[in-house]
């Protein structure tokens, strides 16, 4: 049994498959969880005024997933939507021939789960320890209907995803392996900067095979290219990250 609600009676069964640690009961006290969320300014809920946060807090469930846990499955009924508050999520699609295509990596502040025809169009699993705000879709849809400014915020997120998808097509179709890797590193650095502030270290908790899949390369090419960039003193490879040594050179490759 796991806690999932607002008081001593907030219990419901959890499956072993889910591996969820749900922490909703604790945050319904004097101060709501939404009011103390560290990434609220980046998330879809930034559209909510302070006096509206209680409404949001009433329908949210904070859940945690261990690394490699799949919590969204392609083609399943889309019953929930999610806002990432901690960790990294790998997004991927399974093709008809059984191959996997990584389509992105979600980070704190990102929103997941909008679906056409009420079915998820992708799968999502935790790269590292991940914490999410989970909303039942029926509750979330009602809130969106009642609050036009919330709908506008969702539109901004959808537009941003479309721009990223267009950039990804250009990245894969027109650039060399070195240029793809450089552009990927620059993009990841910019995204981490939004979450944690500027740093020369770019966290890469995903596996290299995931990077290769995302960029349309082989794992051997990714490893060889990162090694070359390190040998050329553009980056320094460290555990689960790289450090930028030559900002100008990395940016030049990324813009090529």
HELIX and SHEET records of a PDB file:
HELIX    1   1 UNK A   25  UNK A   27  5                                   3    
HELIX    2   2 UNK A   33  UNK A   36  1                                   4    
HELIX    3   3 UNK A   44  UNK A   47  5                                   4    
HELIX    4   4 UNK A   50  UNK A   52  5                                   3    
HELIX    5   5 UNK A   53  UNK A   59  1                                   7    
HELIX    6   6 UNK A  116  UNK A  118  5                                   3    
HELIX    7   7 UNK A  137  UNK A  146  1                                  10    
HELIX    8   8 UNK A  148  UNK A  174  1                                  27    
HELIX    9   9 UNK A  177  UNK A  196  1                                  20    
HELIX   10  10 UNK A  208  UNK A  215  1                                   8    
HELIX   11  11 UNK A  219  UNK A  231  1                                  13    
HELIX   12  12 UNK A  247  UNK A  255  1                                   9    
SHEET    1   A 2 UNK A   2  UNK A   3  0                                        
SHEET    2   A 2 UNK A  11  UNK A  12 -1                                        
SHEET    1   B 5 UNK A  21  UNK A  22  0                                        
SHEET    2   B 5 UNK A  60  UNK A  65 -1                                        
SHEET    3   B 5 UNK A 130  UNK A 136 -1                                        
SHEET    4   B 5 UNK A  80  UNK A  86 -1                                        
SHEET    5   B 5 UNK A 111  UNK A 112 -1                                        
SHEET    1   C 4 UNK A  70  UNK A  72  0                                        
SHEET    2   C 4 UNK A 123  UNK A 126 -1                                        
SHEET    3   C 4 UNK A  89  UNK A  94 -1                                        
SHEET    4   C 4 UNK A 100  UNK A 106 -1                                        
SHEET    1   D 3 UNK A 201  UNK A 203  0                                        
SHEET    2   D 3 UNK A 241  UNK A 244 -1                                        
SHEET    3   D 3 UNK A 235  UNK A 238 -1                                        
END                                                                             
